[in-house]
Amino acid sequence: MEAETTVINSPQRLLTEEELLAQPEEDYMSAEQLAFFRNRLQKLEEDILGNASVTTEHLRETEILPDPTDRATIEEQRALELRTRDREYKLLKKVQDALKRIDSGEYGWCLETGEPIGLARLLARPTTFLCLEAQRAREMRQKLYDE
């Protein structure tokens, strides 16, 4: 009796940015393109989580420095690092939301107009959820009503 062999699908090769941009418009948000952006977003998520771990380790380190200037310098560096992590935490939420949109089939499409966001815009800002026109309109409304 022959043993059954399990065939494991090898991961497909990811597109390069050049290949992504060279694809025809009808391939917009194809499986290949979604795999490209999923990979990019997952790497960004890993980087952010790795940075958070490094910061946690830095904060656990206790240095007793007799010189007040040295202590002030260390405190200022820690404060800057915490502000950076805070910004990254906000970005992490956007990255995770973008990954959810990939799973739901909404990624790459403007949440306000339903129009394609565009590959170039997604390459520049993979977490965006608005097309350029909707983003401009939103910024104009904010300028008019928030200032």
N, C-alpha and C positions, 0 to 999 in steps of 0.2 A: 504494500500500500504506500503510495507516494505521500510525502508530507506536503501540506498546503503551504504555499509561500505567500506572504503578505507583501504587497507592493505598496511602498510608501511614496506618495507623490513628493518629488523633490521640489523645493520652493522655486518658483519661477524667478528668473533674473529680473531685477528691478530696472525700470527705465532710468536713463540719465535725464538731466534737465533738458539737454538739447533734443533728445529723442521725444521727450514729453511735448515740448513746444512744436516739434515738427509733425506731430500727429494731426490728422484731418479733424475738422470741427465735429463731424458726426461721431467721432470717438470720445467726445467730451464725457468725462466721468465714467470711462470704461473700467473694467476690473483692473487692468494694468495701471491706469492713472490713480485709481483709488488705492491700490497697493503701494504706489509711490508715495502718496501723501500720508497713508497710514504709517509707513516706515519712518517718514520724516517726523511726524508728530510723536511717534513712540520714542524715537531717539531724543527729541526735545524733552519729553516727559522724563526719560531716564537721566538726562543731564541735570534737570531741575532737582529731581529727587536726590541725586548724588551730591549736588551742591548743598542741599539742606543737611545731609549727613555730615559733610565737612564742617559746616557752620556749627552744628550741634557739638561736634568734637572740640572745636575752637572755644566754644562757650564753657565747656567742662574744664578746660585747662585753667588752672588758677596760678597766676604769677603774682608774687608779692614783690613789688618794686618799691624801694624806699624813696626814690625820686618822684616827686609829684608830677613833673613834666612827663616822665616816662609813663606813669599811670594814666595821665590824661590822654596821651597819644594812643595807648592801648584801648582805652574806653572809646575814643573817637573812631578807631578802626573797627571795633565791635559794633558800634552804632551804625556805621556805614554798611557793614556786612549784614546787619539785621534789616536795614532799609532795602538793600538789594534783594535779600531773601523774601521780603514782603512783596516786592514787585514780582519776583519769580513765582510766588504763591498765587498771585492773581493771574499770572500767565498760565500756571499749571491748570487752574480751573478752566481757562479758555481752551487749552490743549485737550483736556478731558472731554469738554463739550464737543469739540471738533471730532474727536474719535467716536463719540456717540452719534454724531450726524453722519459719519461714514457708515456706521452700523445700520442706521435707520434709512439710508439712501438720500438724505437731505444735503450731504456735503457737496459743495461746489455750486449750490443754487442759492440765490439771494432769498433770505427768509421774509423779506418784505414784498419783493416784486415777483419772485419765482423765476427770474431770469438767471442765466449763467453768470457766475462771478468772474470767470476768466482764469485761465491757467497762469498768466503772468502775475496777476494780483494774488493768486493763491501761493505762488512761489515766493512772492515778497512777504506775504502775511498768511501763513497756512491756517491760522485760527480765525480768519475773517468769516463773517456770515452775511455780509452785505455786498452787493455789487457797488461799483464806484459811484454810480448815480444816486443810489439809495444812501450811501455813506455821505455824499455831499449834501443831500437834502437833510439828513439828520444833523450834520454839523451846522447847517444854516439855521435850522430850527433852534438848536442849542444856543447859537450866537444871538438869535433874536429874542429868545425867552429867558435864557439863563443869565445874561449879563445885566 
